Amino acid sequence: MKVEKFVTGIISTNCYLVINEDTKQAVIIDPAACPKYLLNHIKSEGLEIQAILLTHGHFDHIMGIDGFLAEFDVPVYVHEGDRETMVDISLNQSGTYTSGYTFAGARYLKDGQKLNFAGLEFQVLHTPGHTPGGVCYYIESEKVLFSGDTLFQNSVGRTDFVNSSMSDLIRGIREKLFVLPDDVLVYPGHMGETTIGHEKVHNVYVGT
């Protein structure tokens, strides 16, 4: 498995390509935008995109959906808790930062659900708090976690939105993420990578 990070969108969001190097199958996680260079990269590498996975419904993680769907006819997944967020420009913040964006065509996930794409199993870990439907995607076989805006390097996601909850966020991190092996590599929605072990020791927002 190979993970490629592309920083896109107006708030420097990490968009990830998760690639099976043997089959060239791949998934896209959190398409903040759909820049031509990224499309060209996908095509030049001969990648077969199989799905778009969203960690949550905020605008800076979803505004590239339509661009990718124009090129790749694939399903889009988000947790059911963010149904409203996906279609409300106030809740997804797109009305504040842009002229507004919504997407109503996603398939809805539940906690613990497992998705199989590109020869990999993505386990859905529901970690609400930043948004009601925030999730992380865990690939146990690779010891890799895509944490969206739940867990950052030495930090956590914002909880000052109308549908946010700091207590829910911290509970989810402690109960769903900090029980994973310490050497799990964490790919967050913004900034650099970290590990579960590092965050258990150094993340002052969570503690242990």
Summary of the structure (lengths in Angstrom):
residues: 208
radius of gyration: 15.8
end to end distance: 30.9
largest distance: 44.9
contacts: 730
relative contact order: 0.14
helix: 25%
strand: 30%
